[in-house]
Amino acid sequence: MSDWLGIGVGVLAACATYLLLCKNPSRRAVGIILFGIAINLLVFAMTGAEHSRAPLVAPGQEVPRAPFTDPLPQALVLTAIVIGFALQAFALVLITLTGPVDDAEQEAGEEQ
């Protein structure tokens, strides 16, 4: 499973890089979104959470010796998702306020 996750992260990062190099601001915004998703998946894949359990123990029970998932990377990914939403909203506002996006709109603006 981690091999496919690594390939998915690589494909997302490659698509995000391509979109970030485009001149169209809306494509750049989508590139920022994809890059944020790729980095979140990368951090989540580095935790190795697929073969371990949540660190929850009922009161009065002994702590099992099985490997537990570290909650810190999951908290960091959750924080990164919230920050990513704020960045996406900011990028969309910038795109809306910057003006023409298409070549046809730019040519129409130059004629006036």
C-alpha positions in Angstrom: 0.0 0.0 0.0 2.8 2.4 0.8 4.3 1.9 -2.7 1.0 3.1 -4.3 0.8 6.0 -1.9 4.4 7.0 -2.8 3.5 6.9 -6.5 0.4 8.9 -5.9 2.3 11.5 -4.0 4.8 11.7 -6.8 2.1 12.1 -9.5 0.3 14.8 -7.4 3.6 16.7 -6.9 4.4 16.5 -10.6 1.0 17.7 -11.6 1.2 20.5 -9.0 4.6 21.6 -10.3 3.3 21.7 -13.9 0.3 23.8 -12.9 2.5 26.1 -10.8 4.7 26.8 -13.9 1.6 27.9 -16.0 0.9 31.6 -16.5 -2.8 31.2 -15.8 -3.5 32.3 -12.2 -6.4 29.8 -11.7 -4.1 27.0 -12.7 -1.5 28.2 -10.3 -4.2 28.1 -7.5 -5.0 24.6 -8.4 -1.3 23.8 -8.4 -1.0 25.2 -4.8 -4.0 23.0 -3.7 -2.5 19.9 -5.3 0.9 20.6 -3.8 -0.6 20.9 -0.3 -2.5 17.6 -0.7 0.7 15.9 -1.9 2.7 17.2 1.1 -0.1 16.1 3.5 -0.1 12.6 2.0 3.7 12.5 2.2 3.7 13.4 5.9 0.9 10.9 6.6 2.7 8.1 4.7 5.9 8.7 6.7 4.1 8.0 9.9 3.7 4.3 9.1 0.2 4.3 10.4 -1.1 1.4 8.3 0.3 -1.4 10.6 -0.3 0.1 14.0 -3.3 0.8 16.3 -4.6 4.0 17.9 -3.1 4.7 21.4 -6.4 4.3 23.2 -6.6 2.1 26.4 -9.8 1.7 28.4 -9.5 2.5 32.1 -8.4 -0.4 34.2 -6.8 -2.4 31.3 -3.1 -3.1 30.8 -1.3 -1.3 28.0 -0.7 -3.8 25.1 2.8 -4.1 23.7 1.7 -3.8 20.1 3.0 -0.9 18.1 1.0 2.3 18.4 0.5 5.1 16.0 2.2 8.4 16.9 -0.6 11.1 17.1 1.8 14.0 16.5 2.1 13.6 12.7 -1.6 13.2 12.4 -2.1 16.4 14.4 0.4 18.2 12.1 -1.4 17.0 9.0 -4.7 18.2 10.4 -3.2 21.6 11.1 -1.7 21.7 7.6 -5.1 21.0 6.1 -6.6 23.9 8.0 -3.8 26.2 6.9 -4.1 24.9 3.4 -7.8 25.9 3.4 -6.8 29.4 4.4 -4.2 29.6 1.7 -6.7 28.3 -0.9 -9.2 31.0 0.1 -6.6 33.7 0.0 -5.4 32.5 -3.5 -9.0 32.4 -4.8 -9.6 36.0 -3.6 -6.4 37.1 -5.3 -7.4 35.5 -8.5 -10.8 37.1 -8.3 -9.4 40.6 -7.7 -6.4 40.5 -10.1 -8.5 41.0 -13.3 -8.6 39.3 -16.6 -7.5 35.6 -16.9 -8.1 34.6 -20.5 -6.2 35.9 -23.5 -9.5 37.0 -25.0 -10.3 39.1 -21.9 -6.8 40.6 -22.0 -7.2 41.5 -25.7 -10.6 43.1 -25.0 -9.0 45.1 -22.2 -6.2 46.4 -24.5 -8.7 47.5 -27.2 -10.6 49.8 -24.8 
